[in-house]
Amino acid sequence: MFEVRGTFKDVDGWKRFRKLINANSEKMALEKLMSIIGSNHKVKRCLIKVEEIKKVGE
């Protein structure tokens, strides 16, 4: 499990996020995050800025 923090561009400006992603590696966690935020908020990947990816738990 990974905790991912960052910002994404919305209609109102930049919004902060913190998500817990269940994945086997940082690369998979990042891919899953981009997919989730992109589909939920209709944001392109270039408008998602990841500040930190940290492993939490098992």
ABEGO torsion letter per residue (X at the ends): XBBBBEBBBBAAEBBBBBBBBBBABAAAAAAAAAAAAAAAAGBBAAABBBABBBBBEX
